[in-house]
Amino acid sequence: MNVLPNSDGAGLRAAARRGLRRGRDFVDETPPDALVTVTVAAVSLLAAFAGFLAVSSLTAVPFAVFLVATGYGWLRHQELTARVLTLTTTVSTILVLGLILVFIFAEAWPTVQYATVNVFGVPIPGLRLFIETRWSPVTPPIRYSLVPMIHGTVLVTIIATAVAAPLGVAAALFLSEIAPRTVREVVKPGVEILAGIPSIVYGFIGFTILSPWAADQFDIVGQGTYLFVGIVVGLMALPTVVSVAEDALNSVPESMKSGSLALGTTDWQTMTSITLPAAFSGVSAAVLLGVGRAIGETMAATVMLRGSPELTKPLYNVFYGNDTLTSLIAANYGDADGLQLSALFVAGVILFVTVLFLSIGSQYIEARMRRKLGGAD
Amino acid sequence: MAQDSKKLAGSVSRRQFLVASSAAGVAGLAGCSGQSSSETDAPATEEAETDAPETTTSTPEETSESSESSAPQMLTAEGSSTVYPIANKGSSYWNSNAPPSDGEYWGSNDESTVPGWDELGAPDMRLADYFASLYGFEPTETQANPAFATSIGLSHSGTGCKSVRDGLVDIGNSSGPITAELGISESEAEENYVDHVLGRDGQPVVVSKDVYDAGVTELTGEEVRQIYQDEITNWSEVGGHDQEIYVVGRAEGSGTDTSFRLNMLGSADASMEGVDTRKGQNQQVATVVQQNDGAIAYMALAFTGPEVQPIGIEFEGTLYAPDKSAEHTIFDSDYPLNRDLHQYTTVTEDTPSGTDMREAAFMNMFLTTFGQKLFVEDNNYIPLPDKDLQAEKDKLPSQA
């Protein structure tokens, strides 16, 4: 136990020494004029950022200095300035992301604090958001449980995946392995264009045609069902799934397929026992991306759902559709204030965390696939 | 030393600030006094100078008692944001003084006719010319140049009432009674102000067509409460067909939601267990009621129609009918979901009746079918029922 931190410390010290040496070399090699320009630019940009955070009216001054310094640097020391500028854009992207994160969490905090529950004398903030099912921002007792919305999001996502995954993978398999070249070259871009249809178009069709029809056919009281929202969202996610899965199937090396065929298997046998298993992780990533789209889908869900947050009875009843995390935010942000507004930010935090894990998961799978197939070469 | 000098710098800047601000204060005071003095006498002469060439013939002092200025001054109003859309739309129409051949804003042509045009007797005059002439103003017969201009400011009900009390504007717009806004007694209000009601803000209860056709054309307030609180869940319980009730509400925490809870369910935080769906906009509510059987909702009157039927509501033995000429209607001010939208004018020495000719000419415009439809109903407010229109007209001075 004692050895590890020591070795870590030694490693760190070595790394720091290396960094220091590299820094000293850089300073030695760069002309002082360029060094001054870059330093002025960096310091003035930092000052501008500080001014921005402090909502100072003088923010423009250091920013102007930054612009002048970079302009001068661009003319005199283009290479170094370009390096610094690209670094700046990267840093600012991460910074913006970080600021958004901090803001969402800070805005969500009052409701999390409001929903504190004592467990054996230990206060746990936010616990009541998840152990109760009552969403009631107006009528006392005032509660902001997100369980009904999480339940709605889960149901919609499951249905959407059930629609998008089999259809998407089958279509990708056809496009990649079976369809003639000309068909693929026409259909693939077509599918990708489909992904660009605005979600409100799907939502509008769902609201005016599908929902009333479903209410009639299934004898539901009023319109709005998770089933049809799930189907519509699944159709919306379909192009993403097809496109990414097709790429994955395509990236299976031809040598693997040829080898299989040379052993006397049919095309179908090659597909099911060689191509699909080899591309399995890529196909899963495609489905995960589709799921991510389904979770984050807002417009279609908001116009089609009922907007009255409660659990359906029984829990697996998909014929009544109340609210998802996204539709809750979209339907209420205009009228909410105080704790209710903060509760909407909590919904945002939950969405953020979920989508974060999904995208990390799909990236991990993709990286694994590349390792596996790369090793086969 | 460093600290000392910093402190010194601080005090210097503070002193500078004090000097600067006091200078600004003096300037502000000067501006104020300048303004107030100009209010008392300057504008009359100014306007007389500028307007004289155009309106020498129009001398309203012959007809109206207010006779200090030689030309009519601009009519000013300000106040409540709820009354603002009505008053401001009326003012915009007034100021443009559209010709009767316009068709869209005033009068009639081959393509369109404004509502209530025939009722006005299809006058061959421009919009503001016509309404102003009813109170003795000469027509100008020019576009965008009415006998007197109107201007509507936007603030709050309380501000509007204070402004009219202090004589800063001619008309104070308010969505609450002036007694509450200024904290004065009924008798004091009656003595000093005239209350003109232009329209009402409210939410009729509507049902879908199948429910209406099955015979549910009225409910009691208690039944509506029970429906919204999940105590009644089937239309057969209130005399309709066997159909579960699809209860539509509005976004939680919105003004519409709060006022419905307060006026229909008893308190601003009353429970609404029975609500099946909540929608944010009138259009969405109307579509949902149209598309679904057994629906009940509350929404702005402008979105009702044959598929979305407003129903009568009975409160404490009085039936408020969805019919403008009935004795008690859902357009009345004592219908619990409604509130009056007021324009207050002041009683002064010049105008003992409380309403001078300019105010009367302008406000009379809103009391016609034309004004009620275009300015009140099209802004999603509730037009006045016939008997109230008559009562409001009676408050204005007699027409020339």
Interface residues (C-beta under 8 A of the other chain):
Chain A: S136 P137 V138 T139 P140 F207 T208 S211 P212 A215 V221 G222 Q223 G224 V303 R306 G307 S308 A331 N332 G334 D335 A336 D337 Q340
Chain B: E244 I245 Y246 V248 G249 A251 E252 G253 S254 D257 T258 R261 A268 D269 A270 S271 M272 V275 D276 T277 R278 K279 G280 Q284 T287 V288 Q291 N292 G294 A295
